[in-house]
Amino acid sequence: MQIAQVDLRSDLIDLGIGQPGLPLLPADIIRQAADHRMARDGHAYLQYGAEQGDGWFREALATFISRTHGFAPDPERLFVTAGASQALDLIATLFVPAGSVVCVEEPSYHLALNSLRDHRFQLESLPTDDDGLIIDGLEARLAELRPAMLYLIPTFQNPTGATLPAERRERLVEIARRLDLLLVADEVYHPLGTDLAPPASFGRYVNEAPVLTLGSFSKILAPGLRLGWVQGGAGRIRRMVECGLLDSGGGLNPFVSGLVRSVLELDLLEPHLERLTTEFRARIGAMAEVLNRHCPGVTFSLPRGGYFFWGRLPDGLDASALVPRANALGVGFRPGALFSTRNGLTDRFRLSFAPYDTDTLVEGVRRLGRVLDAGRR
């Protein structure tokens, strides 16, 4: 019987998976945290939870964010969710009218696009470059489109790995303020810098502009916890706290937030993050070397954090057309068209260094090289 969302063939190295491999998931840390919490006030965490999320957990979370995100948040401006995906869905439900125009980056996270499509929004994409969302000309384009929301991934973007510079962030916030445009910054990769300390989180702006930020423990601790958070101004946090979903079921994921409260209070998360980024740094170097050696003509930017390589195929090759051949040769990737709202990016592809050890990643890229050789022929 299947336990995990992704059940891989034993002969397939799927470099497209955007999740950590099992050896990176810290069962020992979760076991220690569970023992710690249940020995204290575990019974309380088996009850319906406070709507905004446990106040003690939000205090611990605010301390963590102050050390990793470049500013010190107010715990009263944090709202606990069952992961960033649920947070985005709840924001779309509460703050964006049906049929609205919603702007996204081109490219953008393909599964977030699917979630937004579930709400029947009209998705309009905005151009990016190696530094993320292009700000020049943006205000005029937004004034023309009149979107209700702009969703972006500003740090170690999925799929490109780009990080929006501080100057662009400030200009974007000012535009959002002038247009009264809800800006939703998905920052789940923010603490995962391997070769870059990113600018401060968009959370620093939530009291002065229509900004919400998303965070998650899925990428930095374990996806199965389904625990995340939203930062926002007082009015938007209050609207989330008072929504019907929480009125019926109480706070989101209170038991797991109790476990992670112990992870934070016992100072177990930041050493784990150091191990993750050290391992990812080694994997990035190994993958870059083997891509250059076995995939001639492929171009890419060296990731400086996050989970992903974003590559470009040579000779006008179509990444989607190569997927069946790749699977037959025992390797997977995600074609660029998945990340486009325009049916574009056909010569682009995403690889992840998170799910496998270095030797397996190297073998996967070697197989990819054989796929590309066959595609050229």
BALUM-833820 format. One record per residue (C-alpha): residue number from 1; residue in one letter; chain; y, x, z. Coordinates in pm, 1 decimal. Example, Ala and Ser with C-alpha at 12.3 -4.5 7.8 and 13.67 -1.06 7.14 Angstrom:
<sites>
SITE  num  residuo  cadena        c2        c1        c3
SITE    1        A       A    -450.0    1230.0     780.0
SITE    2        S       A    -106.0    1367.0     714.0
</sites>
This chain:
<sites>
SITE  num  residuo  cadena        c2        c1        c3
SITE    1        M       A       0.0       0.0       0.0
SITE    2        Q       A     350.0     120.2     -85.7
SITE    3        I       A     577.1     221.7     203.5
SITE    4        A       A     875.3     389.2      36.8
SITE    5        Q       A    1102.9     241.3    -231.6
SITE    6        V       A    1005.3     515.4    -478.0
SITE    7        D       A     630.2     569.4    -518.6
SITE    8        L       A     593.7     871.9    -745.9
SITE    9        R       A     309.5     968.6    -971.8
SITE   10        S       A     151.2    1283.4    -835.7
SITE   11        D       A     190.0    1454.3   -1174.3
SITE   12        L       A     558.7    1361.8   -1221.2
SITE   13        I       A     853.1    1573.2   -1104.0
SITE   14        D       A    1130.8    1315.8   -1112.7
SITE   15        L       A    1456.2    1510.5   -1103.6
SITE   16        G       A    1651.0    1187.3   -1127.9
SITE   17        I       A    1581.4    1066.3    -774.2
SITE   18        G       A    1894.5    1049.4    -559.0
SITE   19        Q       A    1729.6    1077.6    -219.5
SITE   20        P       A    1611.0    1354.6      12.5
SITE   21        G       A    1248.6    1464.8       0.6
SITE   22        L       A    1021.1    1390.0     295.1
SITE   23        P       A    1035.9    1745.8     439.2
SITE   24        L       A    1412.4    1703.9     481.0
SITE   25        L       A    1380.8    1385.9     688.4
SITE   26        P       A    1411.8    1478.4    1058.3
SITE   27        A       A    1139.0    1276.2    1229.0
SITE   28        D       A    1162.6    1505.6    1530.8
SITE   29        I       A    1531.8    1427.9    1576.1
SITE   30        I       A    1473.5    1052.3    1549.6
SITE   31        R       A    1183.3    1072.8    1797.5
SITE   32        Q       A    1397.7    1265.1    2047.8
SITE   33        A       A    1686.2    1019.0    2002.5
SITE   34        A       A    1456.8     718.3    2048.8
SITE   35        D       A    1316.0     858.3    2373.1
SITE   36        H       A    1668.6     930.2    2495.6
SITE   37        R       A    1805.3     585.6    2416.2
SITE   38        M       A    1508.0     378.9    2534.4
SITE   39        A       A    1503.7     564.0    2866.2
SITE   40        R       A    1859.5     448.9    2929.9
SITE   41        D       A    1971.8     113.9    2789.8
SITE   42        G       A    1713.8      45.2    2521.4
SITE   43        H       A    1669.2    -319.5    2621.6
SITE   44        A       A    2032.3    -393.4    2535.9
SITE   45        Y       A    1980.0    -268.5    2180.4
SITE   46        L       A    1699.6    -518.2    2127.0
SITE   47        Q       A    1950.7    -803.0    2163.2
SITE   48        Y       A    2189.2    -942.0    1899.3
SITE   49        G       A    2456.0    -676.9    1855.0
SITE   50        A       A    2833.7    -684.1    1891.9
SITE   51        E       A    2983.7    -799.6    1562.8
SITE   52        Q       A    3190.7    -487.4    1492.2
SITE   53        G       A    2912.5    -261.3    1611.8
SITE   54        D       A    2838.8    -105.0    1948.5
SITE   55        G       A    3161.4      35.7    2090.4
SITE   56        W       A    2990.5     343.5    2236.6
SITE   57        F       A    2833.8     419.2    1899.3
SITE   58        R       A    3171.3     381.1    1726.8
SITE   59        E       A    3322.1     624.7    1977.2
SITE   60        A       A    3049.4     879.1    1898.1
SITE   61        L       A    3086.0     813.2    1525.3
SITE   62        A       A    3463.3     866.5    1542.3
SITE   63        T       A    3405.6    1203.6    1710.1
SITE   64        F       A    3162.4    1302.8    1435.0
SITE   65        I       A    3403.1    1193.5    1159.8
SITE   66        S       A    3687.0    1390.2    1320.7
SITE   67        R       A    3477.1    1708.0    1284.1
SITE   68        T       A    3351.7    1646.6     930.2
SITE   69        H       A    3606.5    1432.5     743.8
SITE   70        G       A    3935.1    1608.0     812.2
SITE   71        F       A    4103.7    1350.6    1037.2
SITE   72        A       A    4044.9    1165.3    1364.9
SITE   73        P       A    3975.2     792.6    1314.8
SITE   74        D       A    4039.0     514.6    1561.0
SITE   75        P       A    3702.5     366.5    1671.4
SITE   76        E       A    3865.9      23.2    1645.6
SITE   77        R       A    3908.6      82.9    1271.7
SITE   78        L       A    3533.1     138.0    1222.5
SITE   79        F       A    3288.2    -137.2    1133.4
SITE   80        V       A    2911.6     -76.8    1147.3
SITE   81        T       A    2697.7    -179.6     848.9
SITE   82        A       A    2336.7    -164.3     735.0
SITE   83        G       A    2413.8     115.2     487.6
SITE   84        A       A    2685.1     172.7     228.2
SITE   85        S       A    2520.3     -58.4     -26.1
SITE   86        Q       A    2544.1    -353.7     210.2
SITE   87        A       A    2899.6    -254.2     295.3
SITE   88        L       A    3002.9    -263.5     -71.6
SITE   89        D       A    2835.5    -600.5    -119.2
SITE   90        L       A    3007.8    -743.8     188.5
SITE   91        I       A    3346.9    -611.1      74.7
SITE   92        A       A    3293.7    -765.7    -268.6
SITE   93        T       A    3202.0   -1098.3    -106.3
SITE   94        L       A    3494.1   -1113.7     136.1
SITE   95        F       A    3783.3    -950.4     -47.3
SITE   96        V       A    3731.2    -986.5    -423.3
SITE   97        P       A    3750.0   -1332.2    -584.7
SITE   98        A       A    3475.3   -1433.1    -826.7
SITE   99        G       A    3552.0   -1338.4   -1186.0
SITE  100        S       A    3796.9   -1063.9   -1087.6
SITE  101        V       A    3853.0    -743.2   -1278.1
SITE  102        V       A    3712.5    -446.3   -1083.0
SITE  103        C       A    3788.6     -91.5   -1196.1
SITE  104        V       A    3539.4     193.9   -1166.4
SITE  105        E       A    3521.3     553.7   -1277.5
SITE  106        E       A    3355.2     651.0   -1604.2
SITE  107        P       A    3092.1     760.2   -1514.6
SITE  108        S       A    3011.5     590.8   -1184.7
SITE  109        Y       A    2710.5     539.5    -957.2
SITE  110        H       A    2477.5     319.6   -1159.9
SITE  111        L       A    2337.0     121.2    -866.8
SITE  112        A       A    2685.3      39.0    -737.0
SITE  113        L       A    2763.0     -91.5   -1085.9
SITE  114        N       A    2455.7    -314.8   -1061.2
SITE  115        S       A    2571.7    -446.6    -724.1
SITE  116        L       A    2917.0    -526.2    -860.4
SITE  117        R       A    2761.9    -696.9   -1163.0
SITE  118        D       A    2570.3    -923.4    -923.3
SITE  119        H       A    2909.0   -1066.1    -826.5
SITE  120        R       A    2991.5   -1132.4   -1192.6
SITE  121        F       A    3301.1    -915.7   -1184.0
SITE  122        Q       A    3455.3    -789.1   -1506.4
SITE  123        L       A    3404.2    -412.6   -1482.9
SITE  124        E       A    3664.8    -190.0   -1646.5
SITE  125        S       A    3615.8     185.8   -1643.4
SITE  126        L       A    3879.9     452.7   -1597.9
SITE  127        P       A    3862.1     806.7   -1742.1
SITE  128        T       A    3770.7    1111.9   -1536.2
SITE  129        D       A    3771.2    1487.5   -1583.8
SITE  130        D       A    3622.2    1781.6   -1393.9
SITE  131        D       A    3839.2    1691.9   -1091.9
SITE  132        G       A    3750.6    1323.5   -1084.6
SITE  133        L       A    3967.7    1021.2   -1159.3
SITE  134        I       A    4260.4    1102.1   -1390.6
SITE  135        I       A    4583.8     981.9   -1231.4
SITE  136        D       A    4825.2    1043.1   -1520.1
SITE  137        G       A    4877.9     709.8   -1694.3
SITE  138        L       A    4669.2     527.3   -1434.6
SITE  139        E       A    4940.7     304.5   -1290.5
SITE  140        A       A    5030.9     161.7   -1631.3
SITE  141        R       A    4663.5      95.2   -1707.1
SITE  142        L       A    4612.1     -77.6   -1371.4
SITE  143        A       A    4925.4    -287.4   -1420.1
SITE  144        E       A    4778.5    -398.7   -1752.6
SITE  145        L       A    4430.9    -478.9   -1615.8
SITE  146        R       A    4549.7    -626.2   -1282.2
SITE  147        P       A    4222.5    -550.8   -1100.8
SITE  148        A       A    4140.3    -686.5    -757.4
SITE  149        M       A    3962.2    -365.6    -654.0
SITE  150        L       A    3913.3      -5.1    -759.3
SITE  151        Y       A    3583.4     153.0    -655.0
SITE  152        L       A    3550.9     531.1    -666.1
SITE  153        I       A    3340.6     814.1    -526.2
SITE  154        P       A    3602.3    1079.6    -452.4
SITE  155        T       A    3390.0    1357.1    -299.8
SITE  156        F       A    3089.2    1523.9    -470.0
SITE  157        Q       A    3080.8    1226.7    -701.2
SITE  158        N       A    2761.3    1058.2    -812.5
SITE  159        P       A    2674.4    1153.7   -1084.9
SITE  160        T       A    2924.5    1426.9   -1178.8
SITE  161        G       A    2966.1    1613.2    -848.3
SITE  162        A       A    3346.1    1614.9    -895.9
SITE  163        T       A    3579.9    1614.2    -596.3
SITE  164        L       A    3923.4    1454.4    -623.9
SITE  165        P       A    4196.4    1702.2    -517.7
SITE  166        A       A    4432.6    1617.2    -234.6
SITE  167        E       A    4732.4    1573.8    -464.3
SITE  168        R       A    4549.1    1316.0    -676.3
SITE  169        R       A    4435.2    1132.6    -363.5
SITE  170        E       A    4790.6    1099.4    -240.2
SITE  171        R       A    4914.2     974.4    -577.1
SITE  172        L       A    4628.4     724.2    -598.6
SITE  173        V       A    4701.6     586.2    -251.9
SITE  174        E       A    5067.9     547.6    -342.7
SITE  175        I       A    4971.7     357.2    -659.7
SITE  176        A       A    4737.1     132.4    -460.7
SITE  177        R       A    5015.0      64.0    -213.4
SITE  178        R       A    5268.4     -25.5    -484.2
SITE  179        L       A    5025.5    -252.5    -670.8
SITE  180        D       A    4863.1    -394.7    -353.5
SITE  181        L       A    4530.4    -288.7    -502.1
SITE  182        L       A    4224.1    -266.4    -278.8
SITE  183        L       A    4093.7      90.0    -302.5
SITE  184        V       A    3729.1     134.6    -195.2
SITE  185        A       A    3631.6     500.3    -150.9
SITE  186        D       A    3256.3     561.4    -129.5
SITE  187        E       A    3233.5     882.7      74.9
SITE  188        V       A    2862.8     907.5     151.4
SITE  189        Y       A    2843.5    1272.0      32.8
SITE  190        H       A    3156.5    1392.2     213.1
SITE  191        P       A    2978.9    1604.6     481.7
SITE  192        L       A    2750.7    1774.3     225.2
SITE  193        G       A    2971.3    2052.4      93.7
SITE  194        T       A    2771.4    2363.7       0.3
SITE  195        D       A    3057.4    2563.2    -152.3
SITE  196        L       A    3365.6    2351.4     -90.6
SITE  197        A       A    3543.0    2199.7     208.0
SITE  198        P       A    3672.2    1874.2      52.8
SITE  199        P       A    4013.8    1722.8     119.3
SITE  200        A       A    4044.9    1484.1     410.0
SITE  201        S       A    3874.8    1145.4     381.5
SITE  202        F       A    4059.7     846.8     238.4
SITE  203        G       A    4009.4     704.0     586.8
SITE  204        R       A    4330.7     874.4     691.9
SITE  205        Y       A    4522.8     618.5     480.4
SITE  206        V       A    4370.0     291.6     604.1
SITE  207        N       A    4667.0     202.8     826.9
SITE  208        E       A    4927.5     255.2     554.2
SITE  209        A       A    4764.7     128.3     233.3
SITE  210        P       A    4497.8    -121.3     117.0
SITE  211        V       A    4213.8     130.6     156.9
SITE  212        L       A    3854.6      89.0     273.3
SITE  213        T       A    3609.9     378.2     295.6
SITE  214        L       A    3231.1     374.4     306.6
SITE  215        G       A    3009.2     617.1     496.8
SITE  216        S       A    2634.6     633.7     546.4
SITE  217        F       A    2360.4     815.8     732.3
SITE  218        S       A    2128.4     773.1     432.1
SITE  219        K       A    2235.2    1098.0     265.9
SITE  220        I       A    2292.0    1304.9     580.8
SITE  221        L       A    2012.6    1190.0     814.3
SITE  222        A       A    1756.0     943.1     670.4
SITE  223        P       A    1778.7     656.9     415.9
SITE  224        G       A    1530.7     437.8     605.0
SITE  225        L       A    1773.8     401.0     893.3
SITE  226        R       A    1991.5     173.0     676.2
SITE  227        L       A    2298.5     254.3     882.7
SITE  228        G       A    2651.2     303.9     757.4
SITE  229        W       A    3011.5     224.1     831.5
SITE  230        V       A    3341.2     101.5     687.6
SITE  231        Q       A    3684.7     229.8     783.3
SITE  232        G       A    3975.6      -4.9     726.9
SITE  233        G       A    4301.1    -146.0     854.7
SITE  234        A       A    4303.1    -392.8    1142.1
SITE  235        G       A    4328.6    -705.6     928.0
SITE  236        R       A    4036.0    -620.9     700.5
SITE  237        I       A    3815.1    -508.3     987.6
SITE  238        R       A    3892.4    -835.5    1165.2
SITE  239        R       A    3797.5   -1033.6     853.2
SITE  240        M       A    3462.4    -854.8     837.1
SITE  241        V       A    3396.3    -908.6    1208.0
SITE  242        E       A    3469.8   -1282.1    1176.7
SITE  243        C       A    3262.3   -1347.6     863.6
SITE  244        G       A    2982.0   -1605.3     867.3
SITE  245        L       A    2706.3   -1347.9     825.3
SITE  246        L       A    2788.6   -1186.7    1159.5
SITE  247        D       A    2869.3   -1515.3    1329.5
SITE  248        S       A    2507.8   -1612.0    1261.9
SITE  249        G       A    2322.8   -1283.5    1310.1
SITE  250        G       A    2545.9   -1063.0    1521.4
SITE  251        G       A    2626.3    -702.0    1447.7
SITE  252        L       A    2446.2    -519.5    1167.5
SITE  253        N       A    2157.5    -290.6    1263.7
SITE  254        P       A    2231.3    -259.4    1637.8
SITE  255        F       A    1899.0     -99.9    1733.6
SITE  256        V       A    1927.0     184.2    1482.5
SITE  257        S       A    2290.8     240.5    1576.4
SITE  258        G       A    2166.0     296.8    1930.5
SITE  259        L       A    1924.3     564.2    1808.4
SITE  260        V       A    2192.9     735.4    1602.9
SITE  261        R       A    2432.1     713.4    1897.7
SITE  262        S       A    2185.7     939.0    2079.1
SITE  263        V       A    2159.5    1169.6    1776.6
SITE  264        L       A    2537.7    1211.3    1791.1
SITE  265        E       A    2570.5    1234.9    2168.3
SITE  266        L       A    2292.8    1497.1    2185.3
SITE  267        D       A    2469.4    1700.3    1909.4
SITE  268        L       A    2163.3    1687.7    1685.3
SITE  269        L       A    2327.4    1583.3    1357.3
SITE  270        E       A    2557.1    1875.4    1278.9
SITE  271        P       A    2283.1    2142.6    1310.4
SITE  272        H       A    2072.9    1923.1    1080.5
SITE  273        L       A    2362.4    1911.5     831.1
SITE  274        E       A    2385.3    2289.6     841.4
SITE  275        R       A    2015.5    2314.4     756.6
SITE  276        L       A    2059.2    2064.8     472.7
SITE  277        T       A    2353.8    2241.4     313.9
SITE  278        T       A    2189.5    2582.2     347.8
SITE  279        E       A    1878.1    2450.7     173.3
SITE  280        F       A    2081.1    2273.1     -94.9
SITE  281        R       A    2281.9    2589.2    -162.8
SITE  282        A       A    1960.5    2778.2    -238.0
SITE  283        R       A    1830.2    2496.4    -457.5
SITE  284        I       A    2155.6    2478.7    -655.9
SITE  285        G       A    2138.0    2850.0    -731.2
SITE  286        A       A    1775.0    2832.9    -839.3
SITE  287        M       A    1827.6    2527.2   -1060.3
SITE  288        A       A    2135.7    2674.1   -1226.2
SITE  289        E       A    1946.1    2991.9   -1310.5
SITE  290        V       A    1647.7    2812.1   -1461.8
SITE  291        L       A    1869.8    2566.1   -1652.1
SITE  292        N       A    2047.3    2857.5   -1815.1
SITE  293        R       A    1718.1    3027.2   -1897.4
SITE  294        H       A    1500.4    2736.2   -2012.3
SITE  295        C       A    1754.5    2480.6   -2138.3
SITE  296        P       A    1976.7    2676.4   -2378.4
SITE  297        G       A    2270.5    2477.8   -2504.4
SITE  298        V       A    2282.6    2250.6   -2199.4
SITE  299        T       A    2619.9    2269.8   -2026.5
SITE  300        F       A    2691.2    2174.7   -1666.7
SITE  301        S       A    2930.8    2234.9   -1381.1
SITE  302        L       A    2785.5    2412.8   -1080.2
SITE  303        P       A    2762.8    2159.1    -793.5
SITE  304        R       A    2968.3    2245.3    -485.6
SITE  305        G       A    2813.0    1976.9    -267.0
SITE  306        G       A    2639.2    1642.7    -275.4
SITE  307        Y       A    2305.3    1592.3    -452.3
SITE  308        F       A    2353.4    1625.5    -827.9
SITE  309        F       A    2385.0    1829.5   -1144.6
SITE  310        W       A    2558.4    1648.6   -1433.1
SITE  311        G       A    2453.8    1798.0   -1765.4
SITE  312        R       A    2539.8    1763.6   -2131.5
SITE  313        L       A    2275.1    1791.6   -2401.2
SITE  314        P       A    2326.0    2004.5   -2712.2
SITE  315        D       A    2300.2    1906.1   -3077.5
SITE  316        G       A    2394.3    1542.0   -3026.3
SITE  317        L       A    2068.0    1462.6   -2847.4
SITE  318        D       A    2045.0    1116.4   -2687.9
SITE  319        A       A    1925.4    1143.6   -2327.6
SITE  320        S       A    1781.1     790.7   -2318.2
SITE  321        A       A    1569.8     860.2   -2624.4
SITE  322        L       A    1417.5    1162.6   -2449.9
SITE  323        V       A    1302.2     972.4   -2139.5
SITE  324        P       A     957.9     864.7   -2272.7
SITE  325        R       A     884.6    1217.6   -2397.1
SITE  326        A       A     996.6    1361.0   -2061.6
SITE  327        N       A     769.2    1127.0   -1866.3
SITE  328        A       A     476.7    1222.8   -2089.2
SITE  329        L       A     544.9    1588.4   -2007.2
SITE  330        G       A     564.4    1516.9   -1632.9
SITE  331        V       A     938.5    1529.2   -1567.5
SITE  332        G       A    1204.0    1264.3   -1505.8
SITE  333        F       A    1584.0    1249.7   -1514.7
SITE  334        R       A    1851.7     981.5   -1533.9
SITE  335        P       A    2023.5     938.3   -1873.0
SITE  336        G       A    2401.0     923.6   -1880.5
SITE  337        A       A    2417.9     574.8   -2030.8
SITE  338        L       A    2307.6     431.9   -1693.9
SITE  339        F       A    2634.6     549.4   -1540.7
SITE  340        S       A    2860.3     402.5   -1809.9
SITE  341        T       A    3015.6      57.1   -1840.4
SITE  342        R       A    3084.0     123.8   -2211.4
SITE  343        N       A    2734.6     213.2   -2333.3
SITE  344        G       A    2864.6     566.8   -2360.7
SITE  345        L       A    2773.4     909.1   -2219.3
SITE  346        T       A    2457.7     911.8   -2431.0
SITE  347        D       A    2440.4    1292.5   -2437.6
SITE  348        R       A    2474.7    1325.3   -2058.3
SITE  349        F       A    2209.3    1330.3   -1788.0
SITE  350        R       A    2180.4    1357.9   -1410.0
SITE  351        L       A    1945.4    1583.1   -1215.1
SITE  352        S       A    1904.8    1586.1    -836.3
SITE  353        F       A    1817.0    1886.4    -621.1
SITE  354        A       A    1760.0    1672.1    -308.6
SITE  355        P       A    1399.6    1546.7    -346.2
SITE  356        Y       A    1200.1    1868.6    -404.9
SITE  357        D       A    1166.7    2224.2    -280.8
SITE  358        T       A    1291.5    2512.6    -492.6
SITE  359        D       A     961.2    2594.5    -661.9
SITE  360        T       A     908.6    2232.6    -767.2
SITE  361        L       A    1265.2    2204.8    -896.8
SITE  362        V       A    1217.5    2519.1   -1104.0
SITE  363        E       A     895.5    2382.9   -1255.2
SITE  364        G       A    1067.0    2051.6   -1328.0
SITE  365        V       A    1348.6    2221.9   -1517.9
SITE  366        R       A    1095.7    2428.5   -1713.6
SITE  367        R       A     929.7    2103.9   -1820.8
SITE  368        L       A    1270.5    1965.7   -1913.2
SITE  369        G       A    1322.2    2269.7   -2134.1
SITE  370        R       A    1003.8    2182.8   -2322.8
SITE  371        V       A    1130.8    1825.7   -2364.1
SITE  372        L       A    1452.7    1955.0   -2518.4
SITE  373        D       A    1265.9    2191.5   -2750.2
SITE  374        A       A    1055.0    1901.7   -2875.4
SITE  375        G       A    1366.9    1684.2   -2912.3
SITE  376        R       A    1535.2    1941.5   -3133.9
SITE  377        R       A    1228.5    1964.6   -3356.1
</sites>
